[in-house]
Amino acid sequence: MSESSAKQGRRAWRVRHKGRASQVLIYLGKQLRFFINESDWKVLPMAAVIAALVGMVVRRRFFITMEGSLIGGFALTCTAIWNGCFNSIQSICRERAIVKREHRSGMHISAYMAAHMIYQLLLCTAQTGLSMYVLQLMGVQFPAQGFMTPWMIVDVGISMLLISYAADMMSLFISSLSHTTTGAMTVMPFVLIFQLVFSGGLIPLPAWSQNLSNFTISNYGVRAIAAQSGYNELPMAAVWNTLDGMRGTEVGGTFTLGQVLDLLDSPAVEKRRDMEIMRSWTVGEAAEVLSGAEESLHLRDRVVAQPVTLRDALSFMKTSPLLAQLRSRVLRPAEGDQAALTVETLLDDLLGADGMEELLDREFVATVTLGQVLDFLQTEELAASMSDEVLNAPVTLGEAADFLRGNAVLQAHREDAFTFKTSIGDLLDLFGEDNVRTLIQTRTAAASQKAEYARTAPNIRGNWLMLALFAAAFALLATLALEFIDKDRR
């Protein structure tokens, strides 16, 4: 080829490829060749393996409990950040000399960065789709109905894509500043640690460092995924699981009555002096309670009086210690040869008399049930006529404490000791395991709710917007850093 032909070819190349759009296509093709020939495709199976490991850990808690939602959000955020960082941490620094030479030959840095941004977006999208598929295969129970889209798996996928892409652009910026791949890989662990430690989600932060979380990608990623999973609407299971694991733990000990009475002087009791511990009851309300008890316990069928024979009655009078004084009473004084007649000897004569068996074994009291007694007393009519009558005044905790403190009988037995020992399992059975679990999970969940995890469209969109701004800001910074590449003397 002649020298003139070579010059014309170079001139045609410069004319044909001097536009930014054409350069974007050229460098995008270059990135695709890197993907195939330089084994950049390995980031896809690596993303699948990481997603599988995370899925095995969070599948039984994510979308199920409050703490599981937060752990799942943190784990998925870590996965996305890890994928994004490894995608681009070496992308620019490994060809820094080539970029410098081509920039001096007419390459537009904006075109070069645009090609990287498009390629990395495609790569992050492929990783996210593969990760979501693997998470579902591993048994993560994504709800069918989404909040921002018709499908929850798509909602979470959008969040992971934005997190991954923002981390990708952050690594691209680090790569643009680094002169060697070794330098970039040395810096990356510190950046990852900063992102994860100051995420502000799973790891509590001291007051002085809480504002640092606003400058991390992980903070907005955890917020978005936790909000999508319904963090504030889920039950808190950690406290209950801890208590349930302590079923065999023994509680209690030996106490004196004085120690118990001293508890009445505690600040907790004084703070709640006006709390009612027993409200007032009307006759009608008491009747309703008794009616419900009768339905469940069949109280009206309870026998209150059994059949009694004359022999039973006389035997009771003869043996009961309560009637000893009555048995010694003299009915007839002694006269001549006749001994004195007492109640006890009369009972002996009656029980031992011949021909009295039929009379002694005769029943003279029939079986009587509680229902028959209530019917006789006409309690239903009485309760209906007095249904609005108040049976008692309400009792407050302070009144009860004052009564117990001022009770002379209790104070006289302050040194009396008693032993109380039981297990947490027995206490759960006493109060009802389901009731205790519901109470603990509901109260702890209410105390753990956070406004930043509210499941609202503005909150989720706001976190998505912040992640997009992070990606745009780091891409702009990387572009600006490469614009000064010609001043690099290395």
C-alpha positions in Angstrom: 0.0 0.0 0.0 1.4 3.4 -1.0 2.1 6.1 1.6 -0.7 8.3 0.2 -3.2 5.4 0.5 -2.2 4.8 4.1 -2.7 8.5 4.9 -6.1 8.5 3.2 -7.1 5.4 5.3 -6.1 7.0 8.5 -7.9 10.3 7.6 -11.0 8.3 6.7 -10.9 6.5 10.1 -10.6 9.8 11.9 -13.5 11.3 10.0 -15.7 8.2 10.3 -15.1 7.8 14.1 -14.6 11.3 15.3 -18.3 11.6 16.6 -19.1 10.6 20.2 -22.0 8.3 19.2 -19.8 6.2 16.9 -17.1 6.1 19.5 -19.6 4.8 22.1 -20.4 1.9 19.7 -16.8 1.1 19.2 -15.9 1.0 22.9 -19.1 -0.9 23.7 -18.0 -3.6 21.2 -14.6 -3.5 22.9 -16.3 -4.2 26.3 -18.2 -7.1 24.8 -15.0 -8.6 23.5 -13.5 -8.2 27.0 -16.6 -10.1 28.3 -15.9 -13.0 26.0 -12.1 -13.1 25.6 -10.9 -11.8 29.0 -13.3 -14.0 31.1 -15.4 -11.1 32.4 -18.3 -13.5 32.0 -17.2 -15.2 35.3 -19.0 -12.5 37.3 -22.3 -14.1 36.4 -21.7 -17.6 37.9 -20.1 -15.8 40.9 -23.3 -13.8 41.4 -25.3 -17.0 41.2 -23.2 -18.6 43.9 -23.4 -15.6 46.2 -27.2 -15.4 45.7 -27.5 -19.2 46.6 -25.5 -18.7 49.8 -27.6 -15.7 50.8 -30.8 -17.5 50.0 -30.0 -20.4 52.2 -29.5 -18.1 55.1 -32.5 -15.8 54.7 -35.2 -18.0 53.2 -36.9 -18.9 56.4 -37.1 -15.3 57.7 -37.2 -12.9 54.8 -40.8 -11.5 54.4 -41.8 -13.4 57.5 -40.5 -11.6 60.6 -39.4 -8.0 61.2 -35.8 -8.9 62.0 -35.8 -11.4 59.1 -36.8 -8.5 56.8 -34.0 -6.4 58.0 -31.4 -9.2 57.8 -32.7 -10.1 54.3 -32.5 -6.5 53.2 -28.9 -6.2 54.5 -27.8 -9.5 53.0 -29.3 -8.6 49.5 -27.7 -5.1 49.7 -24.3 -6.7 50.5 -24.8 -9.1 47.5 -25.6 -6.3 45.1 -22.7 -4.1 46.3 -20.3 -7.0 46.1 -21.4 -7.8 42.5 -21.2 -4.1 41.4 -17.8 -3.5 42.9 -16.2 -6.6 41.3 -17.7 -5.8 37.9 -15.7 -2.6 37.3 -13.0 -2.2 39.9 -10.3 -3.1 37.2 -12.1 -1.9 34.1 -10.2 1.3 33.6 -7.0 0.9 35.5 -6.1 -2.3 33.5 -6.0 -0.3 30.3 -5.0 3.1 31.6 -2.1 3.4 29.3 -4.3 2.6 26.3 -6.9 5.1 27.4 -4.3 7.8 27.7 -2.9 7.1 24.2 -6.3 7.0 22.6 -7.4 10.1 24.3 -4.4 12.0 22.9 -5.4 10.6 19.5 -8.9 12.0 19.6 -11.0 9.7 21.9 -13.8 11.5 23.8 -13.7 10.6 27.5 -17.5 11.1 27.6 -18.0 8.5 24.8 -15.6 6.1 26.6 -17.5 6.5 29.9 -20.9 6.2 28.2 -19.8 2.8 26.7 -18.7 1.7 30.1 -22.0 2.8 31.7 -24.1 1.0 29.1 -22.1 -2.2 29.3 -22.1 -2.2 33.2 -25.8 -1.5 33.2 -26.3 -4.6 31.0 -24.0 -6.6 33.2 -25.7 -5.5 36.4 -29.1 -6.3 34.9 -28.0 -9.9 34.0 -26.6 -10.4 37.5 -29.7 -9.1 39.1 -32.0 -11.3 37.0 -29.8 -14.4 37.7 -29.6 -13.6 41.4 -33.4 -13.2 41.8 -34.0 -16.5 40.0 -31.5 -18.3 42.2 -33.0 -16.7 45.4 -36.4 -18.1 44.3 -34.9 -21.5 43.6 -33.4 -21.5 47.1 -36.8 -21.1 48.7 -37.0 -17.4 49.4 -40.8 -16.8 49.8 -41.4 -13.6 47.7 -45.0 -12.5 48.0 -46.8 -12.7 44.7 -48.3 -9.2 44.9 -45.8 -6.4 44.6 -46.1 -2.9 46.0 -44.5 -0.7 43.2 -45.1 -3.2 40.4 -47.5 -6.2 40.1 -44.8 -8.6 41.3 -42.8 -8.4 44.5 -39.8 -10.2 42.9 -39.6 -7.4 40.4 -39.8 -4.7 43.1 -36.9 -6.2 45.0 -35.1 -6.8 41.6 -35.3 -3.1 40.8 -33.8 -2.2 44.2 -30.9 -4.7 43.8 -30.2 -3.4 40.2 -30.0 0.2 41.4 -27.8 -0.8 44.4 -25.5 -2.9 42.1 -25.3 -0.2 39.5 -24.5 2.5 42.0 -21.7 0.3 43.5 -20.5 -0.4 39.9 -20.2 3.3 39.2 -18.4 3.8 42.5 -15.9 1.2 41.6 -15.5 2.7 38.1 -14.6 6.0 39.8 -12.0 4.2 42.0 -10.7 2.4 38.9 -10.4 5.8 37.1 -8.2 7.1 39.9 -6.0 4.1 40.3 -2.9 3.7 38.2 -2.7 -0.1 38.7 -5.1 -3.0 39.3 -3.2 -3.7 42.5 -3.9 -0.3 43.8 -7.6 -0.6 42.9 -8.0 -4.0 44.6 -6.2 -2.6 47.7 -8.6 0.2 48.1 -11.8 -1.8 47.4 -11.9 -3.7 50.8 -11.9 -0.5 52.7 -14.7 0.9 50.6 -16.7 -2.2 51.1 -16.2 -2.1 54.9 -17.3 1.5 55.0 -20.4 0.7 53.0 -21.4 -2.2 55.2 -20.5 -0.9 58.6 -22.1 2.5 58.1 -25.2 1.1 56.4 -27.2 2.2 59.4 -29.5 -0.9 59.3 -28.4 -4.0 61.0 -25.4 -2.6 62.8 -26.3 0.1 65.4 -24.2 3.2 65.0 -23.1 5.6 67.8 -24.7 9.1 67.6 -21.6 10.8 66.2 -21.4 8.5 63.2 -25.1 8.2 62.3 -24.9 11.0 59.7 -22.2 9.1 57.8 -24.8 6.5 56.8 -26.4 9.2 54.6 -23.3 9.0 52.3 -23.4 5.3 51.8 -25.2 3.3 49.0 -25.9 0.5 51.5 -28.1 2.8 53.7 -30.6 3.5 50.9 -30.4 0.0 49.6 -31.4 -1.5 53.0 -34.1 1.1 53.5 -35.6 0.3 50.1 -35.7 -3.5 50.5 -36.8 -3.4 54.1 -39.7 -1.1 53.2 -40.7 -3.3 50.3 -40.7 -6.4 52.5 -43.1 -4.7 54.9 -40.7 -4.3 57.9 -43.1 -2.2 60.0 -46.1 -4.6 59.4 -44.3 -7.8 60.3 -44.1 -9.4 63.8 -40.9 -9.3 65.8 -39.9 -12.8 66.7 -36.4 -12.4 68.2 -37.5 -11.8 71.8 -40.1 -14.6 71.7 -37.6 -17.0 70.3 -35.1 -16.2 73.1 -37.8 -16.7 75.7 -39.0 -19.9 74.1 -35.5 -21.3 74.2 -35.4 -20.7 78.0 -38.4 -22.9 78.8 -36.4 -25.1 81.1 -34.8 -22.2 83.0 -35.8 -22.2 86.6 -36.9 -19.0 88.2 -37.9 -18.0 91.8 -36.3 -18.7 95.2 -37.0 -18.2 98.9 -38.5 -14.9 99.9 -39.8 -13.3 103.1 -43.2 -11.6 103.3 -41.3 -8.4 104.2 -39.4 -8.5 100.9 -42.6 -8.8 99.0 -44.2 -5.9 101.0 -41.2 -3.7 100.4 -41.9 -4.0 96.7 -45.0 -1.9 97.3 -42.7 1.1 98.0 -40.9 0.8 94.6 -41.0 3.7 92.1 -42.8 1.5 89.6 -45.8 1.1 92.0 -45.8 4.8 92.9 -45.8 5.7 89.3 -48.9 3.7 88.7 -50.9 4.5 91.8 -54.0 5.6 89.8 -54.0 2.4 87.7 -57.2 0.4 88.2 -56.5 -3.2 89.1 -60.2 -4.1 89.7 -63.0 -2.1 88.0 -66.5 -1.7 89.3 -69.0 -4.4 88.5 -72.8 -4.2 88.2 -75.2 -7.0 89.0 -75.9 -7.5 85.3 -72.2 -7.8 84.4 -71.6 -10.3 87.2 -74.6 -12.3 86.0 -73.2 -12.4 82.5 -69.9 -13.7 83.8 -71.6 -16.4 85.9 -73.7 -17.3 82.9 -70.7 -17.8 80.7 -69.0 -19.8 83.5 -72.1 -22.0 83.8 -72.1 -22.7 80.0 -68.4 -23.9 80.1 -68.3 -25.5 83.5 -72.0 -26.7 83.9 -72.2 -25.2 87.4 -75.9 -25.7 87.6 -75.4 -29.5 87.6 -73.0 -29.4 90.6 -74.4 -31.3 93.6 -74.4 -29.1 96.8 -76.3 -31.6 99.1 -76.0 -35.5 99.1 -78.6 -37.9 100.5 -78.1 -38.5 104.3 -79.4 -41.3 106.4 -80.2 -41.1 110.1 -77.3 -43.4 110.9 -74.9 -41.0 109.1 -76.2 -38.0 111.1 -76.0 -39.9 114.5 -72.5 -41.2 113.6 -71.3 -37.6 112.8 -72.7 -36.3 116.0 -71.0 -39.1 117.9 -67.5 -38.6 116.3 -67.2 -34.9 115.4 -64.7 -33.0 117.6 -66.9 -30.0 117.2 -69.7 -31.6 119.1 -67.7 -32.9 122.0 -69.2 -30.4 124.4 -72.7 -31.3 123.2 -72.1 -35.0 123.7 -71.1 -34.5 127.4 -74.3 -32.7 128.2 -76.4 -34.6 130.9 -80.0 -35.2 129.9 -81.0 -37.1 133.1 -79.1 -37.1 136.3 -78.3 -40.4 138.0 -81.0 -41.8 140.3 -80.4 -44.8 142.5 -79.1 -47.6 140.4 -79.6 -45.8 137.2 -76.6 -44.1 135.7 -76.8 -40.6 134.3 -78.1 -40.2 130.8 -75.9 -38.0 128.5 -76.2 -37.2 124.8 -73.3 -39.5 124.1 -74.9 -42.5 125.8 -78.2 -41.7 124.1 -76.4 -41.8 120.7 -74.9 -45.2 121.6 -78.2 -46.6 122.6 -79.9 -45.4 119.3 -77.1 -46.7 117.1 -77.0 -50.1 118.9 -80.7 -50.6 119.4 -82.3 -53.7 118.0 -84.9 -53.3 115.3 -83.7 -49.8 114.4 -81.8 -50.8 111.2 -84.6 -49.8 108.8 -85.2 -46.5 110.5 -81.4 -45.8 110.8 -80.8 -46.5 107.1 -83.7 -44.3 105.8 -82.6 -41.2 103.7 -84.2 -38.1 105.0 -82.3 -35.5 102.7 -82.6 -35.7 98.9 -79.9 -34.8 96.4 -79.8 -31.0 95.7 -78.0 -29.3 92.8 -76.8 -25.7 92.6 -79.4 -25.1 89.9 -82.2 -26.1 92.2 -80.9 -23.7 94.9 -80.7 -20.8 92.4 -84.2 -21.5 91.1 -85.5 -21.5 94.6 -83.8 -18.2 95.4 -85.1 -16.8 92.0 -81.7 -15.4 91.2 -82.4 -14.7 87.5 -85.4 -12.5 88.4 -83.3 -10.8 91.1 -80.4 -10.1 88.7 -82.7 -8.8 86.0 -84.4 -6.3 88.4 -81.0 -5.1 89.8 -78.9 -5.3 86.7 -77.7 -1.7 87.0 -76.8 -1.9 90.7 -73.1 -1.4 91.3 -71.6 -4.2 93.4 -68.2 -2.6 94.2 -66.2 0.6 93.7 -63.1 0.4 91.5 -59.8 -0.4 93.2 -56.6 1.3 92.2 -53.1 0.0 92.7 -52.3 2.7 95.2 -55.3 1.8 97.4 -54.4 -1.9 97.3 -50.7 -1.0 98.2 -51.9 1.2 101.1 -54.1 -1.5 102.4 -51.4 -4.1 102.4 -48.8 -1.8 103.9 -51.2 -0.8 106.7 -52.3 -4.4 107.5 -51.1 -5.2 111.0 -51.5 -8.9 110.5 -49.2 -8.9 107.4 -46.7 -6.7 109.1 -46.5 -9.0 112.1 -45.4 -11.8 109.8 -42.7 -10.0 107.8 -40.1 -12.5 108.7 -42.2 -15.5 107.5 -40.4 -17.1 104.5 -41.8 -19.0 101.6 -40.3 -20.7 98.6 -41.5 -20.1 95.1 -39.8 -22.0 92.3 -41.1 -22.6 88.8 -39.8 -22.6 85.2 -40.4 -20.2 82.4 -42.2 -23.0 80.5 -44.7 -23.4 83.4 -45.3 -19.6 83.5 -46.0 -19.7 79.7 -48.4 -22.5 80.2 -50.1 -20.6 83.1 -50.7 -17.4 81.1 -51.2 -19.2 77.8 -48.4 -19.7 75.3 -50.3 -18.2 72.4 -51.3 -15.1 74.4 -47.7 -14.5 75.6 -46.3 -15.0 72.1 -48.8 -12.6 70.6 -48.3 -10.0 73.3 -44.5 -10.1 73.0 -44.3 -10.1 69.2 -46.9 -7.3 68.9 -45.3 -5.1 71.6 -41.7 -5.6 70.4 -42.7 -5.0 66.8 -44.5 -1.8 67.8 -41.4 -0.6 69.6 -39.1 -1.5 66.7 -41.0 0.3 63.9 -38.9 2.9 62.0 -40.2 5.7 59.8 -37.4 5.1 57.2 -38.7 1.6 56.6 -42.3 2.7 56.0 -43.9 0.8 53.2 -45.1 3.7 51.2 -44.6 4.6 47.5 -42.9 8.0 48.2 -40.4 6.3 50.6 -39.5 3.6 48.2 -39.3 6.0 45.2 -37.1 8.3 47.3 -34.6 5.6 48.1 -34.6 4.5 44.4 -33.9 8.1 43.4 -31.0 8.4 45.9 -29.4 5.2 44.5 -29.8 6.6 40.9 -28.2 9.9 42.0 -25.2 7.9 43.5 -24.7 6.1 40.2 -24.9 9.4 38.2 -22.6 11.2 40.7 -19.9 8.5 40.6 -20.1 8.3 36.8 -19.7 12.0 36.5 -16.7 11.9 38.9 -15.1 9.1 36.9 -15.5 11.1 33.7 -14.0 14.2 35.3 -11.1 12.2 36.7 -10.3 10.7 33.2 -10.4 14.2 31.6 -7.1 14.9 33.4 -5.5 11.7 32.3 -3.1 13.5 30.0 -1.6 15.2 33.0 -0.7 11.8 34.4 3.1 11.5 34.1 3.2 7.8 34.6 
